[in-house]
Amino acid sequence: MICKELGVEVPDKWYENAPQPVENTDYCTIMWDKSDFTDLTISANRPDIIVHNKKDKMCLVIDVAIPVDHNVVEKENDKLIKYKSLGIDISRSWNMRTQIVPFVIGALGCIKIGFQRYLDQIPGKPSAFEAQKIVLCGTAHILRKRLS
């Protein structure tokens, strides 16, 4: 959804998409699972997705986690704390606003109250229902694989 919204060519079926580590458009750069090169040495410098919007001077640091349902709140807080120093350093180095977006859904679809406000920040505006459906399909796939 992010790539499609920002003008990067993607296949019709989301599960067939294998993004490049860095995707560039005229006004945006999307980095997937790539270490950010900052001035300071930061231990947490490899979030899942960085969306560097040059036009709006905004950078989104998105990190995805699928924990056990009862750990959703704890994992979301961990993500916010973990990437705080990276967000500050990106803001200072690239001279733009930075927003940390924890994308945390429990393995059985549990989400924290207020999860939608994080989704609203992501380009393409994914719905909570669609994200939960994808997580549940992944959990079912893992269970089928393990139980067979």
N, C-alpha and C positions, 0 to 999 in steps of 0.2 A: 504494500500500500504506500509506503514511504517513497519508493522509487517511482511508482506510477504517478503519484502526486507531483513529484519534482521533475518529471519529464525524462526519466531514464527508461529505456525500452525493457520490458519484462514480458515473460510468457503469460498467457491467459490463466493458466493454473499456477497458483502461488507456490505449490509444493514442488514445481519443476524449476523454480528460480534458484540459480546458483550465482549470487552476486560476486562481483570482483571486489578485492579488498578496498579499492578506492574507485568511486564512481563520480565523475565530474559533469556538471552542466554549466551553463553560462553564469548562473548566479548561486550555485550551491555545490558543495562537496559532501559526499556521504562516505564515511569510512566504516568498514565492517571488521570487527575484531582486530583492530590495528592499534598498536601502541601510539599514543600521542607524544609527539616530540615537544616537550616543554623545557623551559630554562632550568627548572629545579628537578631534582631527583625525587619522584613521587612513586611510592610503592604501588598504589592503585591507579595505573595509567593505561589500562587496557579494557575499557568498557566494550559492550557488545556493538553499539552503534554510536557514531558521532555524526550529527547533521550540522554542517557548517554553512549557514545561510548568509552569504555575503551581502545580499540585497537588504535584508532586514537587520544586519549586524547582530545576529543571534546564533548561538550555538546550543544544540541539544545534546546532552550526554545521556544516552538511553542504555540501561542495563536490564537484562531479562533474567528472571529467576522463576523456577517452578518447584517450590518446596512442598513439603507435606502441609496439608491444609491448616493445621494448628500453628504453623510457623510463619504464616503470611505476614502478619503485622511486624514481627521481629525481623524478618528478612527485608522488608521494605525500609525499615529504619536503618538496618545495616547498610543498605545500598546508598541511602542519603548521606550517611556519615562517611562511608568509604570513599565516595567520589567528591566530597566537599572541597578538599584541597586541590583536586584536579580542576574542578570548576573555577575556583579562584585563580589558579595559574593560567587557565585558558583565557579568562576574562582580562587578565593583566597582559598576557603575551599577545593575544590577537586583537585586543582593544574592542571587545564586544561583550554583550550580556551572555551569560551562560545559565542554563537551566538543567538541573539533574532530574531525570525522569525514570523512577524505578518502575519497571513493568513486571509486577509480581502477581502471579495467579497460582493458587493452590493446585496440586496435581488432580484434585477432583472438582476443580472449578471455583473454589472459594476465592472471593476478592474482598478487599478491605473497603469499608465505606469511604467514599471520596476517590475511588480508583478512576472514575470517569474524568475527573479534572486533570489527571495525568494523561489519559488518552486524548483529551481535547488539545493538548500541546503538540502531539505527534502529527506530522503531515499525513494527510490521507484520512485523518480522524477515524481510526478503527473503533468498532463498537465493542463494548464489553462482552456482549453475547457471542460475537464472532470469535473473539480471542478465547473465551471459555470453551467454545466448540472445538477450536484447534487444539487446545491443551487436553481436553478430554479424549480427542481422537489419538493424540500422542500417548496418553496414559494407557488407553485401550490397546494400542499397538505394542507397547512394552509388555503389558500383561499377557497378551496373546503369544508373544515371542518367548516369554519366560515359562509360560505354562504348557507350551507344546513340546 
